[in-house]
Amino acid sequence: ATTPYNYSYIFKYIIIGDMGVGKSCLLHQFTEKKFMADCPHTIGVEFGTRIIEVSGQKIKLQIWDTAGQERFRAVTRSYYRGAAGALMVYDITRRSTYNHLSSWLTDARNLTNPNTVIILIGNKADLEAQRDVTYEEAKQFAEENGLLFLEASAKTGENVEDAFLEAAKKIYQNIQDGSLDLNAAESGVQHKPSAPQGGRLTSEPQPQREGCGC
Amino acid sequence: MSLAASAGRGPGTMWSPTHVQVTVLQARGLRAKGPGGTSDAYAVIQVGKEKYATSVSERSLGAPVWREEATFELPPLLSSGTAPAAAAATLQLTVLHRALLGLDKFLGRAEVDLRELHRDQSRRKKQWYTLKSKPGKKDKERGEIEVDIQFMRNNMTASMFDLSMKDKSRNPFGKLKDKIKGKNKDNTSDTASAIVPSTTPSVDSDDESFSKDKKKKSKIKTLFSKPSLQKTPLSQSMSVLPTSKPDKVLLRPGDFQSRWGDEGDNEDESSSASEVMSQKRTSSTDHTQPNQSNFSLPKKEGLSFLGGLRSKNDSLSRSNVCINGNHVYMEQPEAKSEIRESSPSNSPSPQGFRKRHLFSSTENLAARSPKEPGEGGGMSSDRRLSDSSTKDSMKSMSLPSYRPLTTADSREGLSPANMEVATKETKDSKKQESKKSSLLSLVTGKKDVAKGSEGEPLPPVSEKEKGRKGVLVEAQLREEDLVRRPEKDAVPVASQWGSSQNPFEDAQISDLEASVESKCEPKPPVPVPRTPQTRAVKPRPHPVKPMNTTAPKITNSSLGTATIISENLINEALMKKYQPSDPAFAYAQLTHDELIQLVLKQKETISKKEFQVRELEDYIDNLLVRVMEETPNILRVPAQTGKKAGKM
């Protein structure tokens, strides 16, 4: 942390899905490597960060978590805006959460930019006995809609890391092949050329807190 | 239809219907006035002066379904073939959106010329009518309303009681009413059918139910004397909006809430109705208006009866529910201001309280006799004041109902123990209860009115009412008012003094004050000692509703008293089951109707809360967006220990 930035990119992620599918737990598991057993349900908006490495590049993931998409319309718009990656989560033990995916997907498509990478996550994979949605059908749904797909468990940590990493890889790949224009206003990616005055500084949070441990 | 057809053709058809039964089936394509493209729609149906409202179809997406009926007596003119006044033979349909705050919103209106309809030979016609804008306003697409109109003879099936008709001569159609009245007395043809289930069940409805179920209220009974009417299922659901019940004040909490919000509606309505409406409207008006100031006023004096009621409420606030079935439905936001006023919390000795109530109740029963029943010894102070005031009040007060309400309020305000007493009383004097309830509603309405209705010019009404009242009121007053007034009058004074030795007295006083105020309001000119207090409230003469029914009621009242007493006994028996400390105690004494009212009130409260929550959410929403865009770091989850508890 001697340099202003110890990462090259900031990717903005969002997590969407029905209430109770484990969005916040996924975030917490990813950022803290812990499982919140009785996670209170999220009311407002918050985000967590973690730096990962993809192809030798340090990338800071800024993962936004929210609830109440129904009640906070303005927040929701702002929430989706400029997301480079979206984790669309359902609960494999509750079919209704799976059935709602198409509406979540519609929102994501409408409110994010075309290059936003969307990964479908079937959470609570540890509850195999209560499974209500098969892996196969979800996989098919993902393929039909051009989504990445993983089943994960925020409780055990299974595939949680991979979910975030897979999306990051895809985004980075899009950057490399030029399909994602970093200069686009809402790309959801900030490039930090190792200098504080990096290119497009939008309103993204500054990374100065990195390593401060608070 | 077949009948009509067979009867023959031409305006002077063979059969002449005496009644017309109007069933409001549904509407569609209504404009959305509520959140989410919905409306809380209800329809007001009116023929001549008679007016009924349907229940509120909540959250209807432009297509509410009511299926509620009302039966109107047709002007003889129609049947005889002579040309009846157009207004008297026109069915007016008005669809409104019940607004949580402010005036109800106009959704559309339609008029049906019953003469023409009848000329068409059809005995029954179900048809969609296009809803139009108020006269003079540009037409919009307002949807349509489906109504089933059925002409009948000898309407024995009237589902609803017409409370409104009896006594008002105010309306332009007074003549018609007179005729009707005559009929009612003789035949007991209650043409009424009101439907006003909306927000808060109307007092009237309660009365009806009572009469049906318990027949407690003598006065009411007279109105509903016909058994057939009582049977009708709809009756409960409908309440007469503009009613002028003989004894009771017509105002209902629901009314206040602005069912009638639209100005246009008022215009259409008959004068009597309009008065009522105005009151209601006023009540519905915004809190922000000056009238509210009264509420906020810490001083009891400044407060009108409303304030008094509130004060009572405050003491009782924990149990909003009232005694006797006169629950006070506390009005939510305003309560705070009331609290200040509220007399020091009394732990009233239930017993003493009871006695009092009993006296009052008995008195009420005896009310017919003009004499003022001396209240319990505790009341002495009140009496002093009361004497002078009573006279004035008598003159001024056209509406006996207010008083009862006030008393009811006081009771309500009292502790649960008081409740018991109150219940007894209520039972005894169902009339009173109804009045009380009406009073309550009035009070609440007044509050609202005062708040919202600054702009409305009501003062003239009061004077008019006085004149009317003078005649009509006397009879009523004698019965009920006389008994209570002394108390009330005295009470107000005491309240002014500010310290009542007896907690009960305080409560009563507050009630009395309220009543006095209410009285004063309608009749500002009357010089009452308390006038200064009342004046603040005065602006709203509405509280005084046109209670025209006098004579018929009296007769009934006598009968009613006996029944009431028995009921009281029954109620007492029932009440004993609950300990005063039991939260259920307050509710145990409520009648079914009261409970319904309570539920409706609660629902209203909840919807208001929801609205507030919504506002807060919107605020947070916007705030969050700003944070997200400008200082998102604030939203960052703390790295180490998350805000969230429960980590493993």
Interface residues (C-beta under 8 A of the other chain):
Chain A: S24 L27 H28 T31 E32 K34 F35 M36 A37 D38 C39 P40 G44 V45 E46 F47 G48 T49 D65 G68 R71 F72 R73 A74 V75 R77 S78 Y79 S203 E204 P205 Q206 R209 C212 G213 C214
Chain B: E617 I620 D621 N622 L624 V625 M628 E629 E630 T631 P632 N633 L635 R636 V637 P638 A639 Q640 G642 K643 K644 A645 G646 K647 M648
